[in-house]
Amino acid sequence: MKLYYKKFNPDIPVKELAYSTEGSSGIDLSSAIPEDVIIGPGERKLITTNLILAIPEGYEGQVRPRSGLALKSGITVLNTPGTIDSDYRGEVKVLLINLGNEDFKIRFGDRIAQLIISKYEKAEPVLVQELSETTRGSGGYGSTGI
């Protein structure tokens, strides 16, 4: 499966999309904002990548946090995983939040998130009067214990 991409703004460079290692499941996404961006504690910022993707039908892009940023600085993707639909042709942007205690600086080209391409199946919603019973039933948050 091929993932076609192009620049949103042809005048701004982008890093070539590639997997960092042979075993990587995610492609790093990098900041394309020319000036430094500061995200203060508790703040969120929408970071541009200057990428437009053509994700094949039957697949989605999932934008996920980078574990090192989360561990070291408390930086994560707010709507994780963010979904990029196969019919979306706008610029990919990453919504970051700083859950840490210090300002965090993002420079042009910094790796800010990772992109997973995942196959999915569409469900056919069917309205019914009753659903099958399960042992769990309607037990929700925390109902199965720790």
N, C-alpha and C positions, 0 to 999 in steps of 0.2 A: 504494500500500500504506500502510495506517495502522498506527501503533504506539501502542497504547493503554497508558496507565500510570496508576498511582494512588500515593498515599502509603502507606507501610507503617505509619507512626504519624501519624494525622491531626493531632496536636498540634504536630508539627515541620514547619516550612515547607520547601519544596523549590523550587529554581529550575525554571522552565518548561523542558522539554526542547526544544531547538531547535539548528539548525545555526548556527555562528558566522558563516559567510559563505556566499554563493551556491554557491561551489565546494567547500565542506567535505564530506568523506565521513563524518566522525565527529561524533557528538553528544557534547558535553562532559558528563562525570559529575562531580558535586560532592560534597564531604564533607558529611554531615548529623550529624556528632558535635558536640553543643553546646559541649563544652570543647575547648581546643587539644590536639592530639596531637603529641608529639615522637617522631620516628623517628631513633634514633641510627645511626651508621655500622654497617653490617652487620645492622641490625635489620629485622624485617618486622612490619607491622601490618595487620590487617584493618579497612578503613575502610567504614563504612556510608554508604549514599546515600539512605535513606528512600524508595526507589522499588521498586515491583512492576511488572513489565512483562508484557504479553500479546503475545508475539512470534508472528506468524502461523505456522501449520504450513508446513513447507518452508523456513523461515528460521531463522537462529540469530543471537544477539547475540554479538559478539566484543569483549571488553574489552581495550583496548590502551593502551600508555603515551602520555603527552603528550610530544612531542619536546622542548619547552622545559624541562620538568622533568628529563628525562633528561640533556640537555646541560648545563644550568646547575647542577644539584644532585645528579645521579646517582640520581634517584628513578625507579623503573620498576615495571611490573606484573610480579610474580614468575612467575606462570603464564601469561605472555602467548603467544598471546591466550587469555584466559579465555573459556570458552564458556558462554553462557546458552541453554539449550534452550527450545524453544517451549512445552513443557508445564510449565516451572518457574514457580511463582507465589509464591516467597519473595522476601525483600528482596535486592536487588542489592548485593553487597559487593565491594570491590576490595582485593586483596592486594598491598600496596606493599612494596618493599624499598628501603633506602637503600644504594646502592653508592658513595656519596660519602664524603668524609672529615670532614664536619661534621654536627651535628644538623640535622634538617629539621623545621620546624614546619608543621603543617596546621591551618588555622583553619576554622571552620564556613563553608561556602559556597565554599571554595577548589576550583577545578577540578583534579581529581586523575587523571583518565583520560579516554579517549574510547570511545564505543560505536559500532561498525559493525554494521549489519544486513546480513546476507549470505544469499543464496539458496544452497541446497545440494540435492544429489540423494542419495537413499539407495541404497547398493549392496546387491546380493543376494549375500552370501557363499556361495561354492561350493567345497567341498573337492575337490581333484583329486590325482592321483598325480604329475603333472609340470606344470611351467609352461613357457612359451615361453622360448627363449634370447634374450639380448641381448648386445651388444658389451661392456657394462660388467660383466655377470654379477653376482657377489656382492660386488664391490668396494664398500667402505663408506666411512667417514669419511676424507676426504682422498684417496681413490683416483683422483679426476679431476684432481688437481693444484691449484695455487693460482689 
